[in-house]
């Protein structure tokens, strides 16, 4: 058995996963608050293989069979804050996530503060999910009541009428959050969110994604070259095997 072929095949699999993450980062780089998807490639021992006594290198011995493996993750560093001037745009300048209500009634979390309003006045995110208050209810903007004012601690009001306070939730370990579509995250069963009592919010601004398109394009070139190199090694090994079989008749 040529173990090198299997090792190179495992490398191709890891590179494909890395490429998927890079592709997603590039396509989502313009989504406010999006968090870069990362892939860590490392070696994983998977048994041993034996080197025959008559092989170059001396007496028979065993060597660990190490195969490349890829593990996905999320980079939670903050993105750049940019002014938009829209009264329903809000950026979080501290730790934490806005809380939204999913269609099944569960909660999801996002850094995308580009909000809008339904015809019934419900404050929603870019995917039309209701934005929740710190009391767990949907926030409703009064039609014709003028542009809302959002304070640094998340209090929303129209004129002198209070609407409610934006729920901003933090997690002891954000890496336990599970990414889903639209730049949203859902909480795992191992980490319960905690309400941020004094969030540092700024109205009329949005947090950009933390993706560098240039860096992702460089990664794509590296992936392509590594993929070609591994394919070439597999092709050469296959040709050598075929030559050996032909010689043995």
N, C-alpha and C positions, 0 to 999 in steps of 0.2 A: 504494500500500500504506500502510495506517495503522499505522506502527510502534508507536504507543502501545498498540494492542490487544495486540500480542505482548509488549510490556514488562509490561503489566498481567497477562497470562496467566502470564508467568514469575514475577511477584510472587505470584500465587495458588499456584503450585507450591511456592515457597519457604515460604509461610505454612503450607501443608499439612504440609511436613516439620517445621516448628517445632511445629505442633500435635501431630503424632505423638510428638515428644520430650516435650512437656509432659504429654500423656496418660499416657505410660509412667512419667514421674516421679511423677505423682499416684498411679497404681495401685501403684507399687513403694515409696512413701515409708515404709512400715512394715517393709520388709525390712531387717534389720540389715546394716550395711556396704554397702548399695546406694550407688552413685555416680551423681550427677545427670547425665543426658544433656543436652548443650548443642547449640545450633544457632547458627552465626554467618552472618548474612545480609550479603552484600556485592555490589557491582556488578562485573560482568565485561564488558569490551569485546568486542563481537562484530561486527566490521566497521564500516562507516560508512553513513550515509544522506545523500542530497543534498538541499539546500534549493534550490528553483528560484529563478531570478533574479527572477521576478515575484512571489515570495512576500514577505510583510512581513518586513523586516529587511535588505533590501539585495540585493547581487549573489549569484549562485549560489555556494554553498559546501558543504563537507562537514562533518558532525558525527559524532563517534563514537556508535555505537549501544550503549548500556550496558544490560545486562539483569541483574536481581537473580538471585543464586545462593545456595544454602544449603549449608553444610558442617557435618557433625555432629562432635561431640566428647564428651569425658567430663570432668567436674569431679572431680578427685582430692583435693580438700580433705577433711580428716578430719571425721567426724560426732561428735556428743556421746556420751560414754561414760556408760552408765547401769548401776546395780547391779541384778542379778537374783537373786543368791544361789544360783543353780544351779551345782553343781560342774563341769558340762560346758560352761558358757558361758565364753568367753575373748575378751578384747578386746586388740587390738594398739594400743599407745599410741605407736608409732613408725612409720616407713615399713615397707612390706612387705605380703605377702599369705600366707595359709595356702595350702598346696598340696594339691590333691585329685586323685584318680585317676578319669578318665572311663571309661565302659564300654568304649571301644576301647583302653584302656591308656595313653592320652596324659594329660598333666597340664593342669589348669586352676587358676585362682587366685581367691581370694575374701577379702574382709575380714569375712565373716559367720562369727563364731566360735560360733554356736549349734549345738553338736554334740550327737549322740545316739549310742546304741549299738545295733547289730544284735543279734539273738538269739545269734549266734556270738561276740559280744564286740567285733566290729570297730567302731572309732570312725568315725562318718560325719557328713557335713554334713546340712543340712536337706533336701537332695535325694537322700540316701542314697548319696552318693559317698564312698568311703573317704578318710579323712584320712591323709596321708603323713607319715612321720618324716623326719628329716634324712638318713637312710640310703636313702630311697626306698621303704621298705616300709610296709605298712599297720600302724596301731597297734591292738593288741588289748587290751581291758580284761578282766581275769579275772572271770568270773561269781562273785558272792558274795565278792569281794575287798574290798568297801567302796568308798566314793567315792574317786576318784583325786585326787591333789594335783598341781597344775600350778604350777611355779615361774615366776619372772619371765623366765628364759631359755628356757622352753618344755619343761623336763623333766617328764615325767609319771611318777608312781609311785603304787602302792597299798601303803600301809604302808611297809615297808622294801624292797619289790620294785620295781625300776625297770621301766618299760614302754617308754620311748623318749622321744625329743625331737621336739616338733612342728617340722616344716619351715616356716620363714618365709623367703620369697623376696622379693628386691627387684629393681627394674629401673632401669637408668640413666635411661630415659625412659618412664615409665608410659603416656604418651600413645600409645605404639606398641601397647599391649594392645588386643585386639579383644573388645568385650563380647558375651557370649552370654546365654542365658536363665538365670534364677535368680540373678542378681547375680554370675555367674562371668565370668572373663576368660581368654582364651587368648593365649599369647605369639606375636608375629609372628616371622618368621625373622630380623629385623634386630636383635633385642634378646634376649640370653641372660640368664636369671635368675641372680642371685647369692645364695647362702645368707647370711642375716643371722645372724652367730655369737652375738650378744647381743641378741635381740629384747626389747622392753619389753612383756611380756604381763601381764595381770592377770586372775586367775580370779574367776568369779562376776559378771562384768560383760559387757555387750555394747556394741558401737559402733553407734549409730543411723545411719540413712542421712543423707546431707548435703543432703537435699531439704527445702526450706521449702514446705509445701503452700500457705500463704498467697501466697507469691511466685508459685507456679505458677498459682494461680487468677487473679492479676492479669495474668499473661502470657496466659492464655486469653482474658480480656476484650480485651486489646490485639489479639490475633490475630483475634478475631471482628470487631472494629471495622475493622481494616485489610482484612480479607477483604471485608466489605460495601462499603467505599470503592472497592476495586479492581473489584468486580463492577459497581458503579454507573458507574464510568468506562467500562468495556467496553460496558455497555448504552447509555450516551449516545453513544459513538462509533459503535455499530452503528446507532442511530436516525438519526444525522447522515448516515451513509453511505446509508441507505435513502432519506432525503429527497433527497439529491443525485441518486441514481439515478432517483427518481420525477420530479425536475425536468428531468432530461435526456431523459426519455422512454424 
